[in-house]
């Protein structure tokens, strides 16, 4: 899972949605290393690794939308499979936020298409585990 963490940290996030060539290489290599070692991982860890392998390519495309969507879809599957795991839930919510960095609500206060699912996911994980570190995401 250390390689998974390297791959996750090298990737885009809500504050930096782009990836340069060096970041892409690090992320792809780390995700591949995690996948190569996943035989000893538990099911949740394998699902997280699989999701990250869908998030990156090298070279990175100019438009990440398809990769970001594949990652979010894979994280949704992981969360639906393990709805009681607050870490998987927080990672899924974050993957959805990355689809629309800093654009989850209109100026009129209307939610964007993904916003309701993000809020519901965060509410679910916080209801089950009110002290989860993911509470700082929302």
LUMPA-838683 format. One line per field, with one value per residue (C-alpha): residue number from 1; x, y, z. Coordinates in nm, 2 decimals, padded with zeros to 4 digits. Example, Ala and Ser with C-alpha at 12.3 -4.5 7.8 and 13.67 -1.06 7.14 Angstrom:
REM residues 2
dose = [1_2]
x = [01.23_01.37]
y = [-00.45_-00.11]
z = [00.78_00.71]
REM end
This chain:
REM residues 138
dose = [1_2_3_4_5_6_7_8_9_10_11_12_13_14_15_16_17_18_19_20_21_22_23_24_25_26_27_28_29_30_31_32_33_34_35_36_37_38_39_40_41_42_43_44_45_46_47_48_49_50_51_52_53_54_55_56_57_58_59_60_61_62_63_64_65_66_67_68_69_70_71_72_73_74_75_76_77_78_79_80_81_82_83_84_85_86_87_88_89_90_91_92_93_94_95_96_97_98_99_100_101_102_103_104_105_106_107_108_109_110_111_112_113_114_115_116_117_118_119_120_121_122_123_124_125_126_127_128_129_130_131_132_133_134_135_136_137_138]
x = [00.00_00.30_00.32_-00.06_00.00_00.28_00.05_-00.23_-00.01_00.14_-00.21_-00.44_-00.65_-00.92_-00.65_-00.43_-00.63_-00.35_-00.05_00.28_00.49_00.71_00.40_00.24_00.55_00.57_00.20_00.19_00.51_00.38_00.03_00.19_00.42_00.12_-00.07_00.22_00.23_-00.14_-00.15_-00.09_-00.34_-00.68_-00.99_-01.03_-00.67_-00.70_-01.00_-00.82_-00.52_-00.74_-00.91_-00.57_-00.45_-00.75_-00.66_-00.32_-00.16_00.19_00.20_-00.09_-00.36_-00.43_-00.78_-00.80_-01.18_-01.20_-00.94_-01.09_-01.43_-01.29_-01.13_-01.44_-01.65_-01.41_-01.41_-01.79_-01.78_-01.54_-01.76_-02.08_-01.90_-01.77_-02.02_-01.91_-01.55_-01.52_-01.18_-01.32_-01.61_-01.39_-01.17_-01.48_-01.61_-01.28_-01.27_-01.60_-01.49_-01.20_-01.44_-01.54_-01.27_-01.42_-01.74_-01.98_-02.24_-02.36_-02.34_-02.72_-02.65_-02.78_-02.58_-02.39_-02.49_-02.23_-02.28_-02.58_-02.39_-02.08_-02.28_-02.47_-02.15_-01.99_-02.30_-02.31_-01.95_-01.98_-02.30_-02.12_-01.79_-01.83_-01.46_-01.33_-01.06_-01.26_-01.49_-01.24_-01.32_-01.66]
y = [00.00_00.23_00.24_00.32_00.61_00.74_00.72_00.89_01.17_01.23_01.27_01.56_01.70_01.97_02.24_02.12_01.94_01.91_01.68_01.75_01.49_01.41_01.37_01.14_00.92_00.89_00.82_00.55_00.38_00.37_00.25_-00.03_-00.12_-00.14_-00.35_-00.59_-00.64_-00.66_-01.04_-01.00_-00.72_-00.76_-00.70_-00.33_-00.26_-00.43_-00.22_00.10_-00.01_-00.10_00.24_00.42_00.23_00.37_00.73_00.76_00.73_00.83_01.06_01.24_01.36_01.73_01.67_01.44_01.42_01.06_00.94_01.13_00.98_00.63_00.67_00.81_00.53_00.27_00.44_00.44_00.06_00.02_00.23_00.04_-00.28_-00.15_00.11_00.07_00.16_00.54_00.56_00.42_00.66_00.96_00.86_00.81_01.16_01.31_01.14_01.29_01.64_01.61_01.59_01.96_02.12_02.42_02.40_02.19_02.46_02.73_03.09_03.07_02.79_02.51_02.18_02.05_01.70_01.52_01.73_01.54_01.21_01.37_01.52_01.20_01.00_01.23_01.24_00.85_00.81_01.08_00.93_00.60_00.75_01.11_01.14_01.02_01.25_01.29_01.53_01.80_01.74_01.89]
z = [00.00_00.03_-00.35_-00.36_-00.13_-00.35_-00.65_-00.47_-00.34_-00.69_-00.85_-00.89_-00.62_-00.57_-00.53_-00.82_-01.08_-01.34_-01.36_-01.52_-01.70_-01.39_-01.17_-01.43_-01.45_-01.07_-01.03_-01.31_-01.19_-00.83_-00.93_-01.14_-00.85_-00.61_-00.86_-00.91_-00.53_-00.48_-00.44_-00.07_-00.03_00.12_-00.09_00.00_-00.07_-00.41_-00.50_-00.41_-00.61_-00.91_-00.89_-00.90_-01.20_-01.39_-01.28_-01.46_-01.79_-01.91_-02.08_-01.92_-02.15_-02.19_-02.07_-01.76_-01.75_-01.88_-01.63_-01.34_-01.42_-01.45_-01.11_-00.95_-01.10_-00.96_-00.62_-00.62_-00.68_-00.39_-00.16_-00.26_-00.19_00.15_00.27_00.63_00.56_00.63_00.46_00.13_00.16_00.22_-00.08_-00.30_-00.20_-00.27_-00.61_-00.70_-00.58_-00.82_-01.11_-01.05_-00.85_-00.66_-00.86_-00.66_-00.63_-00.87_-00.77_-00.70_-00.45_-00.67_-00.64_-00.95_-01.06_-00.84_-00.53_-00.38_-00.40_-00.24_00.05_00.10_00.11_00.36_00.58_00.58_00.68_00.95_01.09_01.13_01.25_01.37_01.45_01.11_00.98_00.66_00.85_00.75_00.38_00.38]
REM end
